Amino acid sequence: MSFEHNLDKYAELTVKVALNIQPGQTLWIHAPIEHPAFVRSITRKAYEAGAKHVHIEWQDEICTQIRYTLAPDEAFNEYPTWRAQGLTELAETGGAYLWINADNPELLKDIDPARIAANSKAAGPLLVKWRESMSTYDMTWSIIAAPSPAWAAKVFPDLAEDDAVSALWDAIFKATRVDQEDPVATWLAHNGTLRSKREELNAKQFHKIHYRAPGTNLTVELPDNHIWRGGSATNGRGGFDFNPNIPTEEVFLSPHRLGTSGTVRSTKPLSYHGSLIDGFSLTFEQGRVTEYSAEQGYESLKAMIEIDEGARHLGEIALVPHHSPISDSNLIFYNTLYDENASNHLALGRSFPTCLEGGTTMSNEEQLQAGLNQSLIHVDFMIGSAEMDIDGEHKDGRVEPIFRKGNWAF
């Protein structure tokens, strides 16, 4: 199929499945400046689906790099209130938000991590409502990806620039199932498969999860009345489904923030705010990271973990079979959206209230008491491999295999 035909199908998948745009909705697109044709196609299909307004926020990563390099230190202690107000209004009016990720994994590798951390801290208090609306699915949102030359060069370093971009487009089309005849129908069926898997796990209501792999021996306690999620989510206002991530191969939940113990080692690089963190290990005691190390990006890891107390606790565990389209590609994407869907992963930081029965109606204090975590960040990192075994433990001590050799055991 032609590139233009696949791009058109990708835009249709984004509007009909990722966002499932409803009549009268406002759509905010965070768009990389390299992809005007793709953004125009999404815009057209969004209006055809009944969107009232489509607002485009263009992003140029070179300008971002210039800002972090040359702006005064005090600039990173401020966050534009006009943007925060716009996002809050989008959340309060039931809008939709799309982030098209085309980030260079090492864009800010030479930038002081303290600047990046300061920028995140400044944004935190102003974006509370928006983040709450996202985490409770009160608004529609999704993350997809499109290549940039710098990102493509990282994934395919031996190819010329144009060839690398084309190869990354092909990899994205395969991972998102856009290369199939009817991606929308294929995704609806895939969402059904993930739904059946999470329902099976919800019926078991495990008390603890045990991970074993080279460098990893970790036990994670689950809160009572937890809910596994995965695939599509349901909008809290309109009751319609959407996909927060495309691609996605995971089922996930939020563990008890005080119940993790042991050591876990990463299996893929983590691109965090334009810097790579690789070969890192975390040790937990009573749910809290007490020791950490990294072969690459230690200062970035340190800045991330120390951004607030919640960043030292887990907000998510996710199960992804080793045999999945992204994993089977044998590519390292250096992009969390893709790499996390090739591997079992964990996340430091903010929990999902939707992963606990009644969690979305609880106050912040009630969520903490129930075991949910709160933080300015939510950062996924990959721990899975073909050598990972995972067991579920019931409250009575019975143990069942969940994963063997990186894949589902049931």
ZAMARGU-4260 file (C-alpha; in steps of 0.2 Angstrom, whole numbers, plus 5000, padded with zeros to 4 digits):
<rodrens>
0) 5000/5000/5000 | 5006/5018/4997 | 5013/5028/5011 | 4999/5041/5009 | 4985/5027/5010
5) 4993/5021/5026 | 4995/5038/5033 | 4976/5041/5030 | 4972/5025/5038 | 4982/5030/5053
10) 4973/5047/5054 | 4956/5037/5054 | 4962/5025/5067 | 4967/5040/5078 | 4950/5049/5076
15) 4939/5034/5077 | 4948/5023/5090 | 4961/5032/5099 | 4950/5047/5102 | 4933/5041/5097
20) 4929/5060/5094 | 4911/5064/5098 | 4899/5077/5090 | 4902/5094/5099 | 4919/5090/5106
25) 4934/5101/5106 | 4951/5093/5101 | 4968/5099/5106 | 4982/5092/5096 | 5000/5093/5102
30) 5009/5092/5085 | 5027/5090/5079 | 5031/5103/5067 | 5038/5090/5055 | 5021/5082/5051
35) 5008/5095/5044 | 5001/5083/5032 | 4997/5070/5045 | 4990/5083/5057 | 4979/5091/5043
40) 4972/5073/5039 | 4968/5071/5058 | 4960/5088/5058 | 4949/5084/5043 | 4943/5068/5050
45) 4940/5075/5067 | 4928/5088/5060 | 4920/5075/5049 | 4917/5065/5065 | 4908/5081/5072
50) 4921/5090/5082 | 4917/5108/5086 | 4934/5115/5087 | 4952/5108/5083 | 4966/5118/5091
55) 4984/5114/5085 | 4998/5117/5096 | 5014/5115/5086 | 5030/5109/5094 | 5048/5112/5087
60) 5061/5102/5097 | 5075/5113/5091 | 5066/5128/5099 | 5064/5117/5115 | 5083/5113/5115
65) 5087/5132/5112 | 5076/5136/5127 | 5084/5124/5139 | 5101/5129/5133 | 5099/5148/5134
70) 5084/5153/5144 | 5088/5160/5162 | 5086/5148/5177 | 5071/5158/5183 | 5062/5154/5167
75) 5060/5135/5173 | 5052/5140/5189 | 5037/5147/5180 | 5024/5139/5169 | 5013/5149/5157
80) 4996/5151/5166 | 4987/5154/5150 | 4992/5136/5144 | 4987/5128/5161 | 4970/5137/5160
85) 4967/5131/5142 | 4971/5113/5147 | 4960/5115/5162 | 4946/5122/5152 | 4948/5107/5140
90) 4946/5095/5154 | 4931/5104/5162 | 4921/5104/5146 | 4924/5086/5141 | 4936/5089/5127
95) 4949/5078/5119 | 4968/5079/5119 | 4980/5071/5107 | 4999/5070/5109 | 5009/5065/5093
100) 5026/5060/5100 | 5040/5062/5088 | 5053/5066/5102 | 5072/5065/5099 | 5077/5052/5113
105) 5092/5062/5117 | 5087/5080/5113 | 5091/5086/5131 | 5106/5075/5135 | 5118/5089/5138
110) 5105/5099/5149 | 5106/5100/5167 | 5093/5089/5174 | 5089/5101/5188 | 5082/5113/5174
115) 5070/5099/5168 | 5065/5095/5186 | 5061/5113/5190 | 5050/5114/5174 | 5040/5099/5180
120) 5038/5106/5197 | 5032/5123/5191 | 5019/5114/5180 | 5013/5103/5194 | 5001/5114/5204
125) 4994/5122/5188 | 4989/5106/5180 | 4981/5097/5194 | 4963/5097/5187 | 4969/5092/5169
130) 4979/5077/5176 | 4965/5072/5187 | 4953/5072/5172 | 4965/5061/5162 | 4969/5049/5176
135) 4950/5047/5180 | 4946/5046/5161 | 4934/5061/5164 | 4941/5068/5147 | 4947/5059/5132
140) 4965/5058/5128 | 4978/5048/5118 | 4996/5047/5113 | 5002/5041/5096 | 5019/5043/5088
145) 5026/5049/5071 | 5045/5049/5066 | 5057/5063/5067 | 5074/5062/5058 | 5083/5062/5075
150) 5072/5048/5082 | 5073/5038/5066 | 5092/5040/5066 | 5093/5033/5084 | 5082/5017/5079
155) 5091/5015/5063 | 5108/5022/5064 | 5115/5013/5049 | 5103/5020/5037 | 5103/5037/5028
160) 5091/5050/5035 | 5076/5048/5023 | 5078/5029/5023 | 5078/5029/5042 | 5062/5039/5043
165) 5054/5028/5030 | 5059/5012/5040 | 5052/5020/5056 | 5036/5024/5048 | 5035/5006/5042
170) 5038/5000/5060 | 5025/5012/5067 | 5012/5006/5054 | 5015/4988/5059 | 5015/4991/5077
175) 4999/5000/5076 | 4991/4987/5064 | 4989/5001/5051 | 4996/4989/5038 | 4981/4978/5040
180) 4966/4980/5028 | 4954/4987/5042 | 4964/4994/5056 | 4948/5001/5065 | 4940/4983/5065
185) 4957/4975/5070 | 4959/4987/5085 | 4941/4984/5091 | 4945/4965/5091 | 4962/4968/5100
190) 4953/4978/5113 | 4942/4964/5116 | 4956/4952/5118 | 4964/4963/5131 | 4947/4965/5140
195) 4945/4947/5142 | 4963/4945/5149 | 4960/4959/5162 | 4943/4952/5167 | 4952/4935/5170
200) 4965/4944/5182 | 4951/4954/5191 | 4942/4938/5195 | 4958/4931/5204 | 4961/4946/5215
205) 4979/4942/5219 | 4986/4949/5235 | 5004/4950/5229 | 5014/4948/5212 | 5031/4941/5212
210) 5044/4944/5198 | 5059/4934/5195 | 5072/4937/5181 | 5091/4941/5180 | 5094/4956/5191
215) 5076/4956/5197 | 5068/4948/5213 | 5053/4959/5217 | 5037/4957/5227 | 5023/4969/5224
220) 5007/4970/5235 | 4991/4974/5227 | 4977/4984/5236 | 4960/4976/5240 | 4947/4978/5227
225) 4960/4982/5214 | 4955/4983/5195 | 4966/4978/5181 | 4964/4989/5166 | 4970/4988/5148
230) 4966/4992/5130 | 4951/5004/5128 | 4945/5015/5142 | 4928/5022/5145 | 4925/5041/5145
235) 4917/5045/5162 | 4906/5059/5155 | 4899/5051/5139 | 4901/5032/5142 | 4910/5029/5126
240) 4927/5020/5123 | 4943/5027/5118 | 4961/5021/5118 | 4974/5031/5129 | 4988/5023/5119
245) 4990/5017/5102 | 4999/5005/5101 | 4995/4995/5117 | 4998/4977/5122 | 4997/4979/5141
250) 4985/4975/5155 | 4989/4986/5171 | 4985/4991/5188 | 4991/5002/5202 | 4999/4993/5216
255) 4999/4997/5235 | 5011/5011/5237 | 5019/5004/5253 | 5019/4986/5247 | 5034/4984/5236
260) 5050/4975/5241 | 5066/4969/5233 | 5076/4974/5218 | 5072/4976/5199 | 5083/4979/5184
265) 5078/4988/5168 | 5079/4978/5152 | 5077/4993/5139 | 5084/5011/5139 | 5072/5024/5146
270) 5071/5041/5137 | 5066/5053/5150 | 5064/5072/5146 | 5077/5070/5132 | 5090/5060/5141
275) 5093/5041/5140 | 5094/5031/5156 | 5100/5014/5154 | 5106/4998/5164 | 5098/5004/5180
280) 5092/4995/5196 | 5080/5000/5209 | 5079/4993/5227 | 5063/4995/5237 | 5059/4993/5255
285) 5041/4995/5261 | 5036/5002/5245 | 5050/5016/5244 | 5065/5016/5233 | 5080/5016/5245
290) 5094/5013/5233 | 5097/5015/5214 | 5111/5014/5201 | 5113/5017/5182 | 5126/5013/5169
295) 5120/5028/5159 | 5110/5044/5164 | 5112/5042/5183 | 5110/5061/5186 | 5093/5061/5176
300) 5088/5045/5186 | 5092/5054/5202 | 5083/5070/5197 | 5067/5060/5192 | 5067/5050/5209
305) 5070/5065/5219 | 5057/5076/5211 | 5045/5072/5226 | 5042/5059/5238 | 5029/5050/5227
310) 5042/5048/5214 | 5050/5035/5225 | 5035/5024/5225 | 5026/5013/5211 | 5011/5020/5203
315) 5008/5006/5190 | 5013/4988/5186 | 5009/4982/5168 | 5010/4964/5160 | 5015/4963/5142
320) 5019/4946/5134 | 5036/4945/5126 | 5028/4938/5110 | 5019/4953/5104 | 5020/4964/5088
325) 5032/4977/5095 | 5043/4964/5104 | 5044/4953/5089 | 5050/4967/5078 | 5067/4965/5088
330) 5068/4984/5088 | 5073/4996/5102 | 5062/5011/5099 | 5070/5022/5112 | 5052/5028/5115
335) 5042/5023/5130 | 5026/5022/5121 | 5033/5008/5110 | 5046/5000/5121 | 5034/4998/5136
340) 5022/4988/5124 | 5036/4976/5121 | 5040/4972/5139 | 5033/4970/5156 | 5035/4987/5164
345) 5033/4997/5180 | 5030/5015/5183 | 5036/5027/5197 | 5025/5040/5202 | 5006/5044/5201
350) 4993/5030/5202 | 4977/5028/5192 | 4962/5030/5203 | 4952/5020/5190 | 4962/5005/5196
355) 4953/5004/5212 | 4935/5001/5216 | 4928/5018/5220 | 4945/5027/5218 | 4938/5041/5207
360) 4926/5047/5220 | 4939/5047/5234 | 4948/5062/5241 | 4967/5063/5239 | 4969/5058/5257
365) 4957/5043/5255 | 4967/5037/5240 | 4983/5038/5250 | 4975/5028/5264 | 4968/5015/5251
370) 4986/5013/5245 | 4986/5024/5229 | 5001/5035/5226 | 5002/5053/5222 | 5016/5062/5213
375) 5020/5075/5200 | 5027/5062/5188 | 5022/5045/5181 | 5036/5037/5172 | 5036/5020/5164
380) 5052/5009/5163 | 5054/4992/5155 | 5059/4976/5165 | 5052/4962/5155 | 5062/4949/5145
385) 5060/4931/5139 | 5068/4925/5155 | 5055/4933/5167 | 5043/4923/5177 | 5029/4930/5187
390) 5018/4923/5200 | 5002/4928/5208 | 4999/4925/5227 | 4982/4924/5235 | 4979/4930/5253
395) 4978/4912/5259 | 4996/4909/5252 | 4991/4899/5236 | 5002/4904/5221 | 4998/4903/5203
400) 5009/4906/5188 | 5005/4922/5178 | 5020/4922/5166 | 5033/4909/5161 | 5048/4913/5151
405) 5041/4931/5147 | 5023/4925/5141 | 5006/4921/5148 | 5005/4905/5158 | 4986/4905/5157
</rodrens>
